[in-house]
Amino acid sequence: MRKDIRLRRKQEKGQIVSFHPTGEYYFHRGITAYHRRELAKAKRYLERARELEPLEPTISTQLAILYTELGFFEKSNELLLEVMDDLDPYMKECLYFIANNYAHLGWFREAYQYATRYLTVEPTGEFAEDAEDLIELVEMDAGDLLGDEEEEDELIYKQEQARQLIADGKYDEAIALLNEVIQEHPEFWSAYNNLSLAFFHSGQIQKSFEILDEVLDKNPGNLHARCNLAVLFYYEGKKDEVDAVLRGLRIVRPILQEHRYKLGATFALLGYYEDAYKWLKLLARKGYEGDGAFYYWLSITSHQLGFTREAEYYWKKVVEQDPEKAGEEPWLMDNIQIHEEDPYYIMALVTSEDTVEIMYGLFLLSQLSSQEKRKLILENAPVQQLPMMEKAYLAYILKRDPAAEEQEDLLPMFTFVHDTAILLSQELFGEDKEYKPVILMWFSVFLRGVASGHTFKNEKAYASALQVVWHQLSGQKTTIKEWATLYGVSPSTVSKYCKVIKELLS
């Protein structure tokens, strides 16, 4: 009897059925996550779906589309080519997806070829309009690079050669080379943009703007030209014009990584950090691995917007690529020495309309130990536009021959003014004090003395006297004896030079 009861109870329990998820199950889970923009989760599901059903072309294609979203363009193309070659050659939309990935990678010839192939086989297909837009974009940005490879290599070589000439200050040679390139390839827009920069740095401002106007007239969507125009207006101090260009840039939605970076870096350079962060952060999310400049701007914008952890994270990447940046974190910009070594701060001084600030900026340039920072400033600040006095001081700093014979007479004075500024900065650095106002006063004294025909001599006497006068004018307690002892001159000499400085400042 008990045996019958046990048997009946066992039968009443029913059978347990195991659940084994299929590739289709994971595919639908992946699509749901994708539409919710949960891309990491979608990636896990779709990769699992492909493992279970590797011969299903729809799964591989959807995974490839997701890889594109995540910035894995080469990985995406590997899958798409596999679909076309081995799984389903009739999935012609893969041709457009491949073209799109190549465009993101900057492989314009390949992008052009695959987009053209797609339109040939699917002239009215779902992505026909997108393919036409992509071809137009590639033609706009790459122009003559769609020719043969040898010609492309030659163009790239000449382009790099021109950039190096600009960096070396050989503007006339760069202009001649770029004009030659443009004559041979009238739609190679990158050469126009570099020609504009060469004219700008050589002081030919009007020609610089004319070149950009020509590019935008013939090629209105050229993003590099529009960004460069904003930067030129910025350095010219034309805020209304800058704002007008930026209004147009804010509605641009570039698909190429290069364009997204150009847009983000331009906004960051001009101080529009929210706009900059949007594009730079988008690139970071999609796996973009830029150079030190990319992470520099991303750290700066993160810091400016209060995203402290992000700023610290991206600055570590800056230091990984350029160890000299260690200790120059943007959140330490209030530290005076670091601030005075910031190339963008120095550029702002050099492009000032105040002669004293320009001289101070050039002095800071001379004190930079980083050749990369020097190069950055000389490439981007319009130093060729400087007036005669400032240009001669720059020639002295760079140990170059003066640009004109009449400037040669000024060079001996620069040894004096420069050495005195160094004396002032070294003493103040030793006390961890700000030296900007003291050295600004020194350059003001020097320029007034030059204008009045004053003869300068005895650097230590001027340095000690200037310290006394500056401390007195700023309401700080000080004594002539204190500074005389520090600089190794007599108190009577310091007193004498204090009177000279006060007369020049009055």
C-alpha positions in Angstrom: 0.0 0.0 0.0 2.8 2.5 1.0 4.6 1.5 -2.2 1.5 2.4 -4.3 1.2 5.8 -2.5 4.8 6.7 -3.2 4.5 5.8 -6.9 1.3 7.9 -7.2 3.0 10.9 -5.6 6.0 10.6 -7.9 3.7 10.5 -10.9 1.8 13.6 -9.6 5.0 15.7 -9.4 5.3 16.0 -13.2 8.5 16.2 -15.4 11.1 19.0 -15.1 12.2 20.4 -18.5 15.6 22.0 -18.8 15.8 25.4 -20.6 18.7 25.8 -23.1 18.9 29.3 -24.6 19.4 29.3 -28.4 21.2 31.8 -30.6 17.9 33.3 -31.5 17.1 33.9 -27.8 20.4 35.8 -27.3 19.9 37.7 -30.5 16.6 39.1 -29.4 18.0 39.9 -26.0 20.8 41.7 -27.7 18.5 43.7 -30.0 16.4 44.8 -27.0 19.5 45.9 -25.2 20.7 47.7 -28.3 17.5 49.7 -28.6 17.8 50.6 -25.0 21.3 51.9 -25.7 22.8 49.4 -23.3 25.6 48.7 -25.7 27.9 46.7 -23.4 25.0 44.3 -22.6 24.0 44.1 -26.3 27.6 43.2 -27.2 27.6 40.3 -24.7 24.3 38.9 -26.0 25.1 39.2 -29.7 28.5 37.7 -29.3 27.0 34.8 -27.5 24.3 34.5 -30.2 27.0 34.3 -32.9 28.9 31.6 -30.9 25.8 29.5 -30.9 24.8 30.2 -34.5 28.0 31.2 -36.4 26.4 30.6 -39.8 23.5 33.0 -39.3 24.3 36.2 -41.4 21.7 38.4 -39.7 23.4 37.9 -36.3 26.9 38.6 -37.6 25.6 41.7 -39.4 23.9 43.1 -36.4 27.0 42.5 -34.3 29.1 44.3 -36.9 26.7 47.3 -36.7 27.1 47.3 -32.9 30.9 47.2 -33.3 30.7 50.3 -35.5 28.7 52.0 -32.7 31.4 51.1 -30.2 34.2 52.4 -32.5 35.6 48.9 -33.4 35.6 49.7 -37.1 38.2 47.1 -38.3 36.5 44.4 -36.2 33.2 45.3 -37.8 34.6 45.1 -41.3 36.1 41.7 -40.6 32.6 40.4 -39.8 30.9 42.2 -42.7 33.5 40.8 -45.2 32.9 37.3 -43.8 29.2 37.7 -44.3 29.7 38.8 -47.9 32.3 36.2 -48.7 31.0 33.1 -46.9 27.5 33.5 -45.4 25.2 35.5 -47.7 26.6 37.4 -50.7 23.1 38.9 -51.3 23.2 41.1 -48.2 24.3 44.1 -50.3 23.7 46.5 -47.4 27.0 45.2 -46.0 28.8 47.1 -48.8 27.5 50.4 -47.3 28.4 49.4 -43.8 31.9 48.5 -44.9 32.2 51.9 -46.7 31.1 53.7 -43.5 33.7 51.9 -41.4 36.5 52.8 -43.8 35.4 56.4 -43.7 35.7 56.4 -39.9 39.1 54.9 -40.2 40.2 57.6 -42.7 40.7 55.1 -45.5 38.9 57.3 -48.0 39.7 55.5 -51.2 38.3 52.2 -49.8 35.2 54.1 -48.4 34.6 55.6 -51.8 35.0 52.2 -53.6 32.6 50.3 -51.4 30.0 53.1 -51.3 30.1 53.2 -55.1 29.8 49.4 -55.3 26.7 49.6 -53.1 25.0 52.2 -55.3 25.9 50.1 -58.4 24.0 47.1 -57.1 21.4 48.9 -55.0 20.7 52.3 -56.7 17.4 52.6 -54.9 18.3 50.6 -51.8 17.6 51.4 -48.2 21.0 53.1 -47.7 21.3 54.7 -51.2 20.9 58.2 -49.9 23.3 57.6 -47.1 25.9 56.2 -49.5 25.5 59.2 -51.8 26.1 61.5 -48.8 29.1 59.5 -47.8 30.6 59.7 -51.3 30.0 63.5 -51.3 31.7 63.8 -47.9 34.7 61.7 -49.0 35.1 63.8 -52.2 34.8 67.0 -50.1 37.4 65.9 -47.5 39.8 63.8 -49.6 39.4 65.3 -53.0 42.4 64.3 -55.0 43.4 61.5 -52.7 41.0 59.3 -54.6 43.6 59.0 -57.4 46.4 56.4 -57.6 48.4 55.4 -54.5 51.7 56.8 -55.7 50.2 60.2 -56.2 48.6 60.0 -52.8 51.9 59.2 -51.2 53.5 62.2 -52.9 50.7 64.5 -51.7 51.1 63.3 -48.1 54.8 63.7 -48.3 54.5 67.3 -49.6 51.9 68.1 -47.0 54.1 66.9 -44.1 57.0 68.8 -45.7 55.0 72.0 -45.7 53.9 71.5 -42.1 57.5 71.1 -41.0 58.5 74.3 -42.9 55.8 76.2 -41.0 57.0 74.7 -37.7 60.5 75.9 -38.6 59.3 79.4 -39.4 60.2 79.0 -43.1 56.9 80.5 -44.2 57.9 81.6 -47.7 59.1 78.1 -48.6 55.9 76.6 -47.1 53.8 79.0 -49.1 55.6 78.2 -52.4 55.3 74.4 -51.8 51.6 74.6 -50.9 50.9 76.8 -53.9 52.6 74.2 -56.1 50.4 71.4 -54.6 47.2 73.4 -55.1 48.1 74.2 -58.7 48.5 70.5 -59.4 45.6 69.4 -57.2 43.0 72.3 -57.1 40.6 70.3 -54.9 43.1 69.1 -52.3 41.5 71.2 -49.6 43.9 70.3 -46.8 46.7 72.1 -48.7 44.5 75.3 -48.7 44.0 75.1 -45.0 47.8 74.8 -44.4 48.4 77.6 -46.8 46.1 79.8 -44.8 48.0 79.0 -41.6 51.3 79.7 -43.4 50.1 83.2 -44.4 48.7 83.8 -40.9 52.0 83.0 -39.2 54.0 85.1 -41.7 51.9 88.1 -40.8 49.9 88.1 -44.1 46.5 88.1 -42.3 44.3 89.3 -45.1 45.7 86.6 -47.4 45.1 84.0 -44.7 41.4 84.9 -44.5 41.1 85.1 -48.3 42.3 81.5 -48.6 39.7 80.3 -46.1 37.0 82.3 -47.9 38.0 80.6 -51.1 37.8 77.1 -49.6 34.4 77.8 -48.0 33.1 79.3 -51.3 34.1 76.2 -53.3 33.7 73.6 -50.5 31.2 75.1 -48.0 31.1 72.0 -45.8 34.9 71.9 -45.1 35.0 71.5 -41.4 38.7 72.2 -41.0 38.4 75.5 -42.8 35.5 76.6 -40.6 37.3 75.6 -37.4 40.5 77.4 -38.6 38.4 80.5 -39.4 37.1 80.5 -35.8 40.6 80.2 -34.4 41.9 83.1 -36.7 39.1 85.3 -35.6 39.9 84.4 -32.0 43.5 85.4 -32.3 42.4 88.7 -34.0 40.2 89.4 -31.0 37.0 89.5 -33.2 34.6 87.9 -30.7 31.4 88.6 -32.7 32.9 86.8 -35.7 34.1 83.9 -33.5 30.5 83.5 -32.1 29.0 83.6 -35.6 31.3 80.8 -36.8 30.7 78.7 -33.7 26.9 79.0 -34.1 27.3 77.1 -37.3 29.7 74.6 -35.9 27.3 73.7 -33.1 24.8 72.3 -35.5 27.4 70.2 -37.3 27.1 66.4 -36.8 30.2 64.9 -38.2 30.5 61.1 -38.7 34.3 60.9 -39.1 36.4 60.6 -36.0 38.9 63.1 -37.4 36.2 65.7 -37.8 34.8 65.0 -34.3 38.2 65.5 -32.8 38.9 68.7 -34.8 35.5 70.1 -33.6 36.2 69.2 -29.9 39.7 70.5 -29.9 38.6 73.8 -31.5 35.9 74.4 -28.9 38.4 73.5 -26.2 41.1 75.9 -27.5 38.5 78.7 -27.7 37.3 78.0 -24.1 33.9 76.6 -24.9 34.3 73.6 -22.7 30.7 72.1 -22.7 30.8 71.9 -26.5 34.3 70.5 -26.5 33.4 67.9 -23.9 30.5 66.6 -25.9 32.6 65.7 -28.9 35.8 64.6 -27.0 33.8 62.4 -24.6 31.9 60.8 -27.5 35.2 59.8 -29.1 36.4 58.3 -25.8 33.2 56.3 -25.3 33.6 54.8 -28.8 37.1 53.6 -28.0 39.0 56.4 -29.9 42.7 56.2 -28.9 44.1 59.6 -29.7 47.5 61.1 -29.0 48.5 63.1 -26.0 46.8 66.2 -27.3 43.4 64.4 -27.4 43.7 63.4 -23.7 45.1 66.8 -22.8 42.0 68.6 -24.1 39.7 65.9 -22.6 41.3 66.4 -19.2 41.2 70.2 -19.4 37.5 70.2 -20.4 36.6 67.6 -17.7 38.4 69.7 -15.1 36.7 72.9 -16.3 33.3 71.2 -16.0 34.0 69.8 -12.5 34.4 66.2 -13.5 37.4 65.7 -11.2 37.8 61.9 -11.5 37.6 62.0 -15.3 40.1 64.8 -15.4 42.6 62.8 -13.3 42.0 59.6 -15.3 42.7 61.3 -18.7 45.7 63.3 -17.4 47.3 59.9 -16.5 47.0 59.1 -20.2 48.6 62.4 -21.1 51.6 61.6 -18.8 51.9 58.1 -20.2 52.6 59.6 -23.6 54.5 62.6 -22.4 56.2 62.1 -19.0 57.3 65.8 -19.0 53.6 66.7 -18.3 53.8 65.1 -14.8 53.1 67.9 -12.3 51.3 70.1 -14.9 47.8 68.9 -14.1 45.1 71.5 -15.0 43.7 71.6 -11.4 47.2 72.8 -10.3 47.0 75.8 -12.6 46.8 78.1 -9.6 50.3 77.1 -8.8 52.3 79.9 -10.3 55.2 78.1 -11.8 53.0 75.6 -13.6 50.7 78.4 -14.8 53.7 80.3 -16.3 54.7 77.1 -18.1 51.3 76.6 -19.8 51.8 77.1 -23.5 48.2 78.4 -24.0 48.6 80.9 -21.3 51.9 82.1 -23.0 50.1 82.3 -26.4 47.4 84.5 -24.9 50.2 86.9 -23.6 52.1 86.9 -26.9 48.9 87.7 -28.8 47.9 90.5 -26.4 47.7 94.1 -27.5 49.7 95.3 -24.5 53.4 95.5 -25.3 54.4 94.9 -21.7 52.4 91.6 -21.7 53.9 90.5 -25.0 57.4 91.0 -23.6 56.5 89.1 -20.5 55.0 86.3 -22.7 58.2 86.1 -24.7 60.3 86.0 -21.5 58.2 83.0 -20.4 58.7 81.4 -23.8 62.5 81.7 -23.2 62.2 79.9 -19.9 60.4 76.8 -21.2 62.5 73.7 -20.9 60.1 71.7 -23.1 60.9 72.0 -26.8 57.5 70.6 -27.6 55.8 73.5 -25.8 58.1 76.0 -27.6 57.2 74.5 -30.9 53.5 74.6 -30.1 53.6 78.3 -29.3 55.8 79.2 -32.3 53.5 77.2 -34.6 50.2 78.7 -33.3 51.0 82.2 -32.2 51.3 84.8 -35.0 54.8 85.8 -34.0 55.6 87.2 -37.4 53.1 90.0 -36.8 54.9 91.3 -33.7 56.1 94.9 -33.8 59.8 95.7 -34.3 60.7 95.8 -30.6 59.0 92.5 -29.7 60.2 90.8 -32.8 63.8 91.7 -32.0 63.4 90.4 -28.5 62.1 87.1 -29.9 65.1 87.0 -32.3 67.3 87.4 -29.2 65.5 84.6 -27.3 65.7 82.2 -30.2 69.3 83.2 -31.0 68.3 84.1 -34.5 69.6 86.9 -36.7 67.5 90.0 -36.5 65.0 90.5 -39.3 66.2 93.9 -40.2 69.4 95.9 -39.7 67.7 98.6 -37.7 66.7 95.9 -35.2 70.3 94.9 -34.6 70.9 98.0 -32.5 68.2 96.8 -30.0 69.8 93.4 -29.3 72.5 94.5 -26.8 69.7 96.0 -24.6 67.9 92.7 -24.6 70.8 91.0 -22.8 70.4 93.5 -20.0 66.6 93.4 -19.8 66.5 89.6 -20.1 69.2 88.9 -17.5 67.5 91.3 -15.0 64.2 89.5 -15.5 65.9 86.2 -14.8 67.4 87.6 -11.6 63.9 88.7 -10.5 62.2 85.4 -11.3 64.8 83.3 -9.7 64.6 85.1 -6.4 60.9 85.1 -6.3 60.7 81.4 -7.2 62.9 80.7 -4.3 60.3 82.2 -2.0 57.4 80.6 -3.9 55.9 83.9 -4.8 54.2 85.1 -7.9 56.7 86.9 -10.2 54.3 88.1 -12.9 53.5 91.6 -11.4 57.2 92.2 -10.6 58.4 91.3 -14.1 55.6 93.2 -15.7 56.7 96.2 -13.8 60.3 95.6 -14.9 59.4 95.4 -18.6 57.3 98.6 -18.2 60.3 100.4 -16.7 62.5 99.1 -19.5 60.2 100.1 -22.3 59.7 103.6 -20.8 63.5 103.9 -20.4 64.1 102.9 -24.1 61.5 105.4 -25.2 63.2 108.2 -23.3 66.7 107.3 -24.4 67.7 106.0 -20.9 70.9 103.9 -20.7 70.6 100.8 -18.6 73.5 99.1 -16.7 74.0 97.1 -13.5 71.4 94.3 -13.5 71.6 93.6 -9.8 71.1 97.2 -8.9 68.0 97.4 -11.0 66.7 94.0 -9.7 67.1 95.0 -6.0 65.7 98.5 -6.5 62.7 97.1 -8.5 61.9 94.7 -5.6 61.9 97.6 -3.2 59.7 99.8 -5.3 57.3 97.0 -6.1 56.9 95.9 -2.4 56.4 99.6 -1.4 53.7 100.2 -4.1 51.9 97.0 -3.2 51.8 98.0 0.5 54.2 95.3 1.8 56.8 95.9 4.4 60.4 95.9 3.1 63.8 97.6 3.5 66.5 98.7 1.1 69.1 96.9 3.2 67.2 93.6 2.9 67.3 93.6 -0.9 70.8 95.1 -1.1 72.1 92.2 1.0 70.2 89.7 -1.1 71.6 90.9 -4.4 75.1 91.8 -3.2 75.0 95.6 -3.8 75.3 98.6 -1.5 72.2 100.2 0.1 73.2 103.6 -1.4 73.2 102.1 -4.9 69.8 100.5 -4.4 68.5 103.8 -3.1 69.9 105.6 -6.2 68.2 103.2 -8.6 64.9 103.3 -6.7 64.8 107.0 -7.6 65.5 106.2 -11.3 62.7 103.6 -11.4 60.2 105.9 -9.8 61.0 108.7 -12.2 60.5 106.3 -15.2 57.2 105.1 -13.8 55.9 108.6 -13.0 
